[in-house]
C-alpha cells in the first residue's frame, strides 16, 4: 500500500508539473506574440514618422532656399535702383553746374566785350597807361576763367572716383554677405544629411535583428551600433520627453547662450532649432554675431560656449 500511494503521489506531481509547464510555455508564446506585434507597430510608426519628417525637412529647406534667392534678388534690385537714382541725380547736378558755369563764362565774355568796346571808344582819351591796365584786367579775367574750369575738372574727377569707390565697396559687401549665407546653408544641409545617415544605420540594424528573431523564434538582444538592449526594451514605448524649460531672454543671441549653458558638450544648429521651437535657418544671423564676438565656437558641427 505504501508503494502504491507513493506511485500515485508521484504521478499526481508529474501531472501538476506538466500542467504548470504547459501554462508557462503558453504564457511565453503569448508574450512573444505580443512583443512581435508591438515591434511591428513600432516599425510601422517609425516608417510613417520618418517619411513625414523627411517631407517636412525637404519643404523647409526648399522654402529657405527660395527665401534666400528672393532676398538676394531683392537686395540686388534695390542696389540697381539706388545706383540708377544716384547716377541720375549726379548727372543732373553736374549738368546744372556746367550750365551755371557756361552762363557765368558767357556773361563774363559779354562784359569783357562791352568793356573792350568801351575801351576802343574811349581809347584816344584814356592814353597808353589806361590801355595797359585794361589789357592786364582782361588777361587776369581770362586766367580766372581758366582756373575755374580747371578746378571744376578736378572736382568732377574726385567726385566720380569717390562715387565709384562707394559703389565698389557696396557690391563687395553684398557678395561677401551672400557668400556667408550660402556657406551657412551648406553646413546646415551637411548636418542634416549626417543625422539622417545615423538614423538610417540604426533602422537597418534594428530591422536585421528583428528579422533574425522572427526566423529563429527566439527573442535575442537587439544590437544598435555598440549599445545592446533586449527586445522588450527595444519595443517599449518611451514616454514623450517634456520640452526643457529654456529661459526666454529678449534677444535670439541670449536664448542661444542660455540653451548652450545647459549643454556643455554643445548642440548642432538643427538641435537648437528643435529645442527652441523655431526653424534652424532663423538662427543663422544670431549665431554669426556670437561667433564673431568670440562668445561661441564651433567644433565638429557643434556649437559650444567659449
Residue frames relative to the residue before (quaternion, step in Angstrom):
aa qw qx qy qz dx dy dz
X 1.0000 0.0000 0.0000 0.0000 0.00 0.00 0.00
X 0.6383 0.5337 -0.3317 0.4447 3.56 1.00 -0.81
X 0.6592 0.4999 -0.3178 0.4632 3.58 0.97 -0.82
X 0.6442 0.5274 -0.3246 0.4488 3.59 0.95 -0.83
X 0.6524 0.5095 -0.3134 0.4654 3.56 0.96 -0.87
X 0.6476 0.5210 -0.3156 0.4578 3.56 0.99 -0.87
X 0.6552 0.5079 -0.3138 0.4629 3.57 0.98 -0.88
X 0.6512 0.5170 -0.3165 0.4566 3.58 0.98 -0.87
X 0.6521 0.5122 -0.3100 0.4650 3.56 0.98 -0.87
X 0.6487 0.5203 -0.3171 0.4560 3.56 1.02 -0.85
X 0.6435 0.5146 -0.3221 0.4662 3.58 0.99 -0.87
X 0.6416 0.5244 -0.3287 0.4532 3.59 0.97 -0.84
X 0.6468 0.5177 -0.3184 0.4608 3.58 1.00 -0.85
X 0.6447 0.5206 -0.3222 0.4577 3.57 0.98 -0.83
X 0.6510 0.5123 -0.3177 0.4613 3.57 0.95 -0.89
X 0.6578 0.5047 -0.3102 0.4651 3.59 0.93 -0.95
X 0.6550 0.5120 -0.3089 0.4619 3.59 0.96 -0.90
X 0.6445 0.5197 -0.3227 0.4587 3.57 1.02 -0.83
X 0.6518 0.5095 -0.3190 0.4623 3.57 0.98 -0.85
X 0.6500 0.5236 -0.3198 0.4484 3.58 0.97 -0.88
X 0.6678 0.4951 -0.3006 0.4675 3.57 0.96 -0.86
X 0.6266 0.5342 -0.3431 0.4520 3.57 1.03 -0.75
X 0.6571 0.5026 -0.3112 0.4677 3.55 0.99 -0.87
X 0.6455 0.5252 -0.3200 0.4528 3.58 1.00 -0.87
X 0.6520 0.5014 -0.3157 0.4732 3.57 0.99 -0.87
X 0.6349 0.5243 -0.3300 0.4617 3.59 1.01 -0.81
X 0.6481 0.5144 -0.3134 0.4660 3.59 1.01 -0.83
X 0.6432 0.5162 -0.3219 0.4650 3.59 1.03 -0.84
X 0.6443 0.5169 -0.3234 0.4616 3.59 0.97 -0.89
X 0.6550 0.5178 -0.3083 0.4559 3.58 0.97 -0.91
X 0.6565 0.5051 -0.3093 0.4671 3.58 0.98 -0.91
X 0.6412 0.5264 -0.3255 0.4536 3.57 0.99 -0.84
X 0.6518 0.5053 -0.3171 0.4683 3.60 0.96 -0.83
X 0.6429 0.5156 -0.3251 0.4638 3.59 1.01 -0.81
X 0.6470 0.5175 -0.3205 0.4592 3.56 0.99 -0.87
X 0.6561 0.5021 -0.3133 0.4682 3.60 0.92 -0.87
X 0.6380 0.5205 -0.3302 0.4615 3.59 1.03 -0.80
X 0.6575 0.5008 -0.3078 0.4714 3.57 0.96 -0.84
X 0.6372 0.5286 -0.3273 0.4555 3.57 1.04 -0.82
X 0.6544 0.5034 -0.3228 0.4628 3.61 0.95 -0.83
X 0.6492 0.5162 -0.3157 0.4609 3.55 1.00 -0.85
X 0.6515 0.5172 -0.3105 0.4601 3.56 0.99 -0.88
X 0.6511 0.5102 -0.3121 0.4674 3.60 0.97 -0.87
X 0.6480 0.5158 -0.3207 0.4595 3.57 0.99 -0.81
X 0.6672 0.4931 -0.2970 0.4726 3.59 0.94 -0.91
X 0.6293 0.5365 -0.3352 0.4514 3.58 1.04 -0.79
X 0.6531 0.5136 -0.3159 0.4581 3.58 0.97 -0.89
X 0.6514 0.5079 -0.3180 0.4654 3.61 0.98 -0.86
X 0.6684 0.4987 -0.3018 0.4620 3.58 0.93 -0.93
X 0.6439 0.5262 -0.3312 0.4458 3.57 0.99 -0.80
X 0.6516 0.5025 -0.3200 0.4696 3.61 0.94 -0.83
X 0.6573 0.5140 -0.3084 0.4567 3.55 0.97 -0.89
X 0.6687 0.4971 -0.3001 0.4644 3.58 0.96 -0.93
X 0.6460 0.5192 -0.3258 0.4550 3.61 0.98 -0.81
X 0.6580 0.5048 -0.3123 0.4634 3.57 0.96 -0.88
X 0.6664 0.5041 -0.3037 0.4579 3.59 0.96 -0.89
X 0.6562 0.4983 -0.3157 0.4706 3.60 0.97 -0.84
X 0.6366 0.5263 -0.3307 0.4565 3.60 1.01 -0.77
X 0.6541 0.5034 -0.3153 0.4683 3.59 0.98 -0.85
X 0.6606 0.5115 -0.3150 0.4503 3.56 0.92 -0.91
X 0.6636 0.5003 -0.3071 0.4637 3.57 0.97 -0.86
X 0.6463 0.5115 -0.3187 0.4680 3.57 1.03 -0.80
X 0.6474 0.5099 -0.3200 0.4675 3.59 1.00 -0.83
X 0.6474 0.5197 -0.3250 0.4530 3.59 0.99 -0.84
X 0.6572 0.5021 -0.3114 0.4680 3.59 0.96 -0.91
X 0.6445 0.5202 -0.3201 0.4600 3.58 1.03 -0.81
X 0.6628 0.4989 -0.3024 0.4694 3.59 0.95 -0.91
X 0.6391 0.5252 -0.3291 0.4555 3.59 1.01 -0.82
X 0.6608 0.5055 -0.3061 0.4627 3.56 0.94 -0.90
X 0.6605 0.5050 -0.3064 0.4635 3.58 0.99 -0.89
X 0.6578 0.5134 -0.3158 0.4517 3.59 0.94 -0.90
X 0.6497 0.5075 -0.3175 0.4686 3.57 0.99 -0.85
X 0.6505 0.5165 -0.3128 0.4607 3.58 0.98 -0.86
X 0.6518 0.5135 -0.3146 0.4609 3.57 1.00 -0.85
X 0.6406 0.5252 -0.3253 0.4560 3.59 0.99 -0.84
X 0.6685 0.4908 -0.3025 0.4698 3.57 0.95 -0.89
X 0.6477 0.5150 -0.3266 0.4567 3.62 0.98 -0.81
X 0.6446 0.5100 -0.3201 0.4711 3.59 1.00 -0.84
X 0.6375 0.5262 -0.3312 0.4550 3.58 0.99 -0.84
X 0.6619 0.4971 -0.3114 0.4667 3.60 0.92 -0.92
X 0.6494 0.5195 -0.3232 0.4516 3.59 0.95 -0.85
X 0.6773 0.4852 -0.2952 0.4676 3.57 0.90 -0.92
X 0.6424 0.5245 -0.3326 0.4490 3.55 1.02 -0.77
X 0.6539 0.5035 -0.3186 0.4663 3.57 0.97 -0.85
X 0.6543 0.5150 -0.3108 0.4584 3.56 0.98 -0.89
X 0.6689 0.4947 -0.2989 0.4674 3.56 0.94 -0.93
X 0.6468 0.5145 -0.3225 0.4615 3.60 0.98 -0.83
X 0.6461 0.5150 -0.3223 0.4620 3.58 1.00 -0.83
X 0.6595 0.5020 -0.3105 0.4655 3.59 0.98 -0.84
X 0.6475 0.5085 -0.3176 0.4704 3.58 0.99 -0.82
X 0.6538 0.5122 -0.3144 0.4597 3.58 0.96 -0.88
X 0.6544 0.5097 -0.3140 0.4619 3.58 0.97 -0.85
X 0.6644 0.5029 -0.3044 0.4616 3.56 0.96 -0.93
X 0.6492 0.5139 -0.3126 0.4656 3.57 1.03 -0.80
X 0.6495 0.5155 -0.3157 0.4612 3.55 1.01 -0.85
X 0.6508 0.5078 -0.3183 0.4661 3.59 0.98 -0.84
X 0.6471 0.5234 -0.3214 0.4517 3.57 1.00 -0.85
X 0.6556 0.5001 -0.3054 0.4763 3.59 0.97 -0.91
X 0.6411 0.5291 -0.3258 0.4503 3.54 1.00 -0.85
X 0.6554 0.5075 -0.3074 0.4674 3.57 0.99 -0.87
X 0.6378 0.5182 -0.3236 0.4690 3.59 0.99 -0.84
X 0.6506 0.5245 -0.3188 0.4472 3.56 0.95 -0.92
X 0.6513 0.5101 -0.3197 0.4619 3.58 0.99 -0.83
X 0.6592 0.5080 -0.3102 0.4596 3.57 0.96 -0.88
X 0.6516 0.5094 -0.3135 0.4665 3.59 0.98 -0.86
X 0.6564 0.5044 -0.3160 0.4635 3.55 0.97 -0.88
X 0.6447 0.5192 -0.3185 0.4619 3.53 1.02 -0.80
X 0.6482 0.5140 -0.3109 0.4679 3.56 1.00 -0.85
X 0.6492 0.5142 -0.3139 0.4644 3.54 0.99 -0.84
X 0.6506 0.5115 -0.3184 0.4624 3.57 0.98 -0.84
X 0.6460 0.5117 -0.3186 0.4683 3.55 1.02 -0.83
X 0.6379 0.5248 -0.3267 0.4593 3.55 1.03 -0.82
X 0.6399 0.5209 -0.3253 0.4618 3.56 0.99 -0.85
X 0.6557 0.5117 -0.3156 0.4568 3.54 0.96 -0.88
X 0.6630 0.5019 -0.3071 0.4629 3.53 1.01 -0.88
X 0.6465 0.5070 -0.3212 0.4710 3.60 1.00 -0.80
X 0.6296 0.5308 -0.3319 0.4600 3.52 1.06 -0.80
X 0.6613 0.4880 -0.2968 0.4862 3.57 1.01 -0.83
X 0.6043 0.5561 -0.3491 0.4514 3.56 1.11 -0.70
X 0.6621 0.4930 -0.3144 0.4688 3.56 0.90 -0.93
X 0.6546 0.5247 -0.3208 0.4395 3.55 1.02 -0.76
X 0.7844 0.3053 -0.1534 0.5177 3.54 1.01 -0.87
X 0.3270 0.7962 -0.4709 0.1935 3.58 1.27 0.14
X 0.6623 0.5216 -0.3215 0.4312 3.50 0.86 -0.88
X 0.7023 0.4690 -0.2708 0.4619 3.59 1.10 -0.64
X 0.6810 0.5241 -0.2966 0.4166 3.58 1.01 -0.80
X 0.3787 -0.7430 0.4779 0.2760 3.61 1.01 -0.68
X 0.7375 -0.4471 0.3016 0.4065 3.50 -1.36 0.12
X 0.6527 0.5306 -0.3288 0.4294 3.64 0.92 -0.83
X 0.6546 0.5039 -0.3076 0.4722 3.55 0.98 -0.84
X 0.6216 0.5449 -0.3398 0.4486 3.53 1.06 -0.72
X 0.6492 0.5124 -0.3175 0.4638 3.61 0.99 -0.84
X 0.6465 0.5238 -0.3229 0.4510 3.57 0.97 -0.87
X 0.6581 0.5104 -0.3014 0.4643 3.56 0.99 -0.83
X 0.6381 0.5163 -0.3229 0.4712 3.55 1.04 -0.78
X 0.6383 0.5229 -0.3265 0.4611 3.60 1.01 -0.82
X 0.6428 0.5239 -0.3206 0.4578 3.57 1.01 -0.83
X 0.6515 0.5114 -0.3171 0.4619 3.58 0.96 -0.86
X 0.6487 0.5103 -0.3209 0.4646 3.59 1.02 -0.82
X 0.6520 0.5163 -0.3088 0.4616 3.57 0.99 -0.89
X 0.6351 0.5349 -0.3191 0.4568 3.53 1.08 -0.84
X 0.6544 0.5005 -0.3105 0.4742 3.58 0.96 -0.84
X 0.6431 0.5234 -0.3224 0.4566 3.61 1.01 -0.81
X 0.6416 0.5225 -0.3264 0.4568 3.57 1.01 -0.82
X 0.6413 0.5210 -0.3213 0.4628 3.56 0.99 -0.85
X 0.6549 0.5067 -0.3140 0.4645 3.60 0.94 -0.89
X 0.6473 0.5207 -0.3207 0.4549 3.59 0.97 -0.87
X 0.6376 0.5267 -0.3221 0.4608 3.57 1.01 -0.82
X 0.6661 0.4954 -0.3035 0.4678 3.59 0.95 -0.86
X 0.6447 0.5107 -0.3247 0.4671 3.61 0.99 -0.81
X 0.6551 0.5118 -0.3070 0.4633 3.58 0.96 -0.89
X 0.6270 0.5329 -0.3306 0.4622 3.56 1.03 -0.76
X 0.6497 0.5221 -0.3127 0.4556 3.58 0.99 -0.86
X 0.6567 0.5048 -0.3115 0.4657 3.61 0.98 -0.84
X 0.6604 0.5099 -0.3119 0.4545 3.58 0.94 -0.91
X 0.6485 0.5179 -0.3226 0.4551 3.56 1.00 -0.81
X 0.6506 0.5112 -0.3187 0.4624 3.62 0.96 -0.83
X 0.6571 0.5130 -0.3070 0.4591 3.58 0.97 -0.91
X 0.6613 0.5067 -0.3032 0.4625 3.56 0.96 -0.93
X 0.6519 0.5090 -0.3189 0.4628 3.64 0.93 -0.80
X 0.6505 0.5127 -0.3220 0.4585 3.61 0.98 -0.82
X 0.6560 0.5092 -0.3158 0.4589 3.61 0.92 -0.88
X 0.6512 0.5080 -0.3153 0.4675 3.57 0.99 -0.86
X 0.6494 0.5172 -0.3141 0.4605 3.57 0.97 -0.84
X 0.6506 0.5141 -0.3187 0.4592 3.60 0.97 -0.85
X 0.6547 0.5141 -0.3157 0.4555 3.59 0.96 -0.87
X 0.6584 0.5000 -0.3117 0.4684 3.57 0.94 -0.87
X 0.6512 0.5195 -0.3208 0.4507 3.60 0.97 -0.82
X 0.6549 0.5078 -0.3099 0.4661 3.58 0.99 -0.85
X 0.6427 0.5244 -0.3282 0.4519 3.59 1.00 -0.83
X 0.6519 0.5095 -0.3122 0.4668 3.59 0.97 -0.86
X 0.6453 0.5257 -0.3138 0.4568 3.58 0.98 -0.88
X 0.6591 0.5103 -0.3096 0.4575 3.60 0.94 -0.90
X 0.6402 0.5216 -0.3256 0.4605 3.58 1.00 -0.82
X 0.6589 0.5077 -0.3132 0.4583 3.59 0.94 -0.88
X 0.6501 0.5140 -0.3198 0.4593 3.60 0.96 -0.84
X 0.6599 0.5147 -0.3066 0.4534 3.59 0.96 -0.92
X 0.6627 0.4922 -0.3041 0.4755 3.59 0.93 -0.89
X 0.6440 0.5321 -0.3224 0.4451 3.60 0.99 -0.84
X 0.6697 0.4955 -0.3012 0.4640 3.58 0.94 -0.87
X 0.6384 0.5271 -0.3249 0.4572 3.58 1.03 -0.79
X 0.6587 0.4982 -0.3014 0.4766 3.60 0.97 -0.89
X 0.6314 0.5347 -0.3324 0.4527 3.60 1.02 -0.81
X 0.6569 0.5107 -0.3084 0.4611 3.57 0.96 -0.90
X 0.6423 0.5232 -0.3233 0.4573 3.58 1.02 -0.82
X 0.6501 0.5130 -0.3220 0.4588 3.59 0.99 -0.82
X 0.6374 0.5213 -0.3352 0.4579 3.61 0.99 -0.77
X 0.6598 0.5046 -0.3131 0.4604 3.59 0.98 -0.82
X 0.6240 0.5231 -0.3355 0.4737 3.59 1.05 -0.74
X 0.6327 0.5299 -0.3260 0.4611 3.60 1.05 -0.77
X 0.6451 0.5089 -0.3194 0.4720 3.58 1.00 -0.83
X 0.6477 0.5180 -0.3176 0.4597 3.58 0.96 -0.85
X 0.6522 0.5108 -0.3137 0.4641 3.62 0.95 -0.86
X 0.6410 0.5239 -0.3259 0.4565 3.61 0.99 -0.82
X 0.6564 0.5069 -0.3096 0.4651 3.60 0.96 -0.87
X 0.6542 0.5088 -0.3121 0.4644 3.59 0.98 -0.81
X 0.6329 0.5290 -0.3333 0.4566 3.61 1.05 -0.75
X 0.6455 0.5099 -0.3196 0.4704 3.59 1.02 -0.82
X 0.6483 0.5102 -0.3192 0.4664 3.60 0.97 -0.81
X 0.6329 0.5353 -0.3266 0.4540 3.58 1.05 -0.78
X 0.6445 0.5173 -0.3239 0.4604 3.61 0.96 -0.88
X 0.6633 0.5056 -0.3101 0.4563 3.61 0.91 -0.90
X 0.6480 0.5219 -0.3118 0.4587 3.58 1.01 -0.86
X 0.6718 0.4938 -0.3049 0.4604 3.61 0.88 -0.91
X 0.6401 0.5242 -0.3288 0.4554 3.61 1.00 -0.78
X 0.6776 0.4857 -0.2952 0.4667 3.60 0.91 -0.92
X 0.6394 0.5293 -0.3267 0.4520 3.62 1.00 -0.83
X 0.6529 0.5163 -0.3121 0.4580 3.59 0.99 -0.88
X 0.6700 0.5025 -0.3012 0.4560 3.59 0.93 -0.89
X 0.6642 0.4948 -0.3062 0.4693 3.61 0.96 -0.84
X 0.6231 0.5325 -0.3440 0.4581 3.59 1.08 -0.68
X 0.6441 0.5076 -0.3204 0.4741 3.59 1.02 -0.81
X 0.6471 0.5247 -0.3205 0.4508 3.58 1.00 -0.85
X 0.6579 0.5098 -0.3086 0.4604 3.58 0.98 -0.84
X 0.6741 0.5087 -0.2956 0.4466 3.58 1.02 -0.83
X 0.7451 0.4084 -0.2181 0.4802 3.60 0.94 -0.89
X 0.3849 -0.7361 0.4739 0.2923 3.60 1.19 -0.47
X 0.6135 0.5128 -0.3449 0.4917 3.57 1.29 0.22
X 0.3928 -0.7172 0.5265 0.2327 3.55 -1.03 0.76
X 0.0500 -0.8254 0.5619 0.0195 3.63 0.08 1.23
X 0.6115 -0.5154 0.4348 0.4141 3.51 -1.34 -0.11
X 0.3879 -0.7100 0.5439 0.2228 3.55 -1.12 0.74
X 0.1877 -0.7814 0.5875 0.0948 3.56 -0.89 0.98
X 0.0186 0.7613 -0.6469 0.0397 3.55 -0.78 1.05
X 0.7745 -0.1848 0.0409 0.6036 3.53 -0.08 1.40
X 0.8114 -0.2355 0.1746 0.5056 3.64 -0.73 -1.02
X 0.6059 0.5656 -0.3551 0.4322 3.62 1.19 -0.33
X 0.1307 -0.7997 0.5850 0.0337 3.63 -0.83 1.00
X 0.0724 0.7791 -0.6181 0.0752 3.56 -0.90 1.03
X 0.5387 -0.6009 0.4724 0.3543 3.57 -1.27 0.27
X 0.6731 -0.4777 0.3679 0.4283 3.55 -1.32 0.25
X 0.6447 0.5359 -0.3248 0.4379 3.55 0.98 -0.87
X 0.6696 0.4804 -0.2931 0.4847 3.57 1.04 -0.80
X 0.6514 0.5393 -0.3218 0.4258 3.57 1.06 -0.77
X 0.7573 0.3720 -0.2084 0.4947 3.58 0.99 -0.85
X 0.4524 0.6899 -0.4581 0.3307 3.57 1.26 -0.13
X 0.3997 -0.7305 0.5038 0.2299 3.53 -0.75 1.06
X 0.2697 -0.7783 0.5499 0.1383 3.53 -0.63 1.16
X 0.4698 -0.6567 0.4959 0.3196 3.60 -0.94 0.77
X 0.5514 -0.6115 0.4553 0.3386 3.50 -1.08 0.74
X 0.4322 -0.7043 0.5043 0.2505 3.52 -0.90 1.02
X 0.4437 -0.6766 0.5215 0.2709 3.50 -0.97 0.90
X 0.5082 -0.6440 0.4598 0.3399 3.62 -0.90 0.81
X 0.4990 -0.6705 0.4673 0.2882 3.53 -0.98 0.93
X 0.4642 -0.6703 0.5067 0.2802 3.50 -1.06 0.79
X 0.0699 -0.8096 0.5827 -0.0103 3.56 -0.20 1.33
X 0.4911 -0.6509 0.4780 0.3266 3.60 -0.84 0.89
X 0.2808 -0.7750 0.5506 0.1320 3.53 -1.08 0.73
X 0.0817 -0.7898 0.6075 0.0230 3.58 0.14 1.22
X 0.6619 -0.5413 0.3478 0.3847 3.53 -1.26 0.27
X 0.7641 0.3490 -0.1842 0.5103 3.61 1.02 -0.74
X 0.5878 -0.5664 0.4315 0.3840 3.63 -1.18 0.50
X 0.6060 0.5548 -0.3640 0.4387 3.59 1.06 -0.69
X 0.6624 0.5084 -0.3029 0.4593 3.59 0.97 -0.87
X 0.6374 0.5206 -0.3304 0.4621 3.59 1.03 -0.76
X 0.6436 0.5161 -0.3255 0.4620 3.60 0.99 -0.80
X 0.6582 0.5089 -0.3116 0.4590 3.60 0.93 -0.90
X 0.6491 0.5171 -0.3173 0.4589 3.60 0.99 -0.84
X 0.6581 0.5033 -0.3128 0.4645 3.60 1.00 -0.80
X 0.6766 0.4944 -0.2995 0.4562 3.61 0.93 -0.87
X 0.5704 0.5788 -0.3871 0.4358 3.60 1.16 -0.46
X 0.6808 0.4732 -0.2815 0.4830 3.61 1.13 -0.64
X 0.7511 0.2899 -0.1710 0.5679 3.60 1.25 -0.28
X 0.1627 -0.8326 0.5224 0.0863 3.63 0.24 1.22
X 0.6633 0.5114 -0.3143 0.4469 3.59 1.13 -0.57
X 0.5865 -0.6163 0.3483 0.3935 3.57 1.28 -0.01
X 0.1645 -0.7582 0.6232 0.0983 3.54 -1.33 0.41
X 0.4533 -0.6490 0.5288 0.3062 3.58 -1.19 0.55
X 0.6717 -0.4965 0.3546 0.4203 3.55 -1.27 0.29
X 0.6424 0.5248 -0.3202 0.4576 3.60 1.01 -0.83
X 0.6574 0.5117 -0.3120 0.4568 3.59 0.93 -0.88
X 0.6523 0.5063 -0.3216 0.4633 3.59 0.95 -0.83
X 0.6413 0.5270 -0.3310 0.4489 3.58 0.98 -0.78
X 0.6568 0.5072 -0.3102 0.4639 3.58 0.98 -0.86
X 0.7047 0.4659 -0.2794 0.4564 3.61 0.86 -0.90
X 0.7027 0.4360 -0.2702 0.4931 3.60 1.12 -0.59
X 0.4561 -0.7168 0.4293 0.3064 3.59 1.30 -0.13
X 0.6213 0.4914 -0.3587 0.4939 3.58 1.14 0.66
X 0.5730 -0.5551 0.4550 0.3956 3.56 -1.29 0.22
X 0.5544 -0.6559 0.3928 0.3289 3.57 -0.90 0.93
X 0.5767 0.6070 -0.3853 0.3879 3.63 1.12 -0.55
X 0.6360 0.5426 -0.3340 0.4354 3.60 1.13 -0.63
X 0.6543 0.5154 -0.3161 0.4543 3.62 1.25 -0.23
X 0.4174 0.7400 -0.4549 0.2670 3.61 1.26 -0.09
X 0.7316 0.4385 -0.2562 0.4549 3.60 0.68 -1.09
X 0.6518 0.4896 -0.3451 0.4651 3.68 0.88 -0.76
X 0.6587 0.5051 -0.3196 0.4571 3.61 0.97 -0.82
X 0.6080 0.5534 -0.3497 0.4492 3.59 1.07 -0.70
X 0.6554 0.5056 -0.3108 0.4671 3.60 0.98 -0.86
X 0.6598 0.5060 -0.3138 0.4584 3.60 0.97 -0.83
X 0.6396 0.5126 -0.3278 0.4698 3.60 1.04 -0.75
X 0.6752 0.4946 -0.2965 0.4599 3.58 0.94 -0.90
X 0.6850 0.4749 -0.2864 0.4725 3.61 1.07 -0.69
X 0.4959 -0.6907 0.4111 0.3287 3.62 1.25 -0.17
X 0.4792 0.6800 -0.4369 0.3421 3.61 1.22 0.19
X 0.7753 0.1967 -0.0829 0.5945 3.60 1.21 -0.60
X 0.0921 -0.7693 0.6256 0.0910 3.58 -1.15 0.60
X 0.3390 -0.7359 0.5566 0.1837 3.55 -1.29 0.37
X 0.0566 0.7780 -0.6202 0.0825 3.56 -0.82 1.12
X 0.8474 -0.0516 -0.0024 0.5285 3.58 -0.76 1.10
X 0.7196 -0.4792 0.2325 0.4455 3.56 0.83 1.08
X 0.6462 0.4797 -0.3264 0.4958 3.60 1.28 0.15
X 0.3143 -0.7475 0.5629 0.1601 3.53 -1.06 0.87
X 0.0394 -0.8027 0.5945 -0.0274 3.58 -0.89 1.02
X 0.5459 -0.5826 0.4827 0.3599 3.54 -1.28 0.39
X 0.4482 -0.6754 0.5100 0.2878 3.56 -1.02 0.77
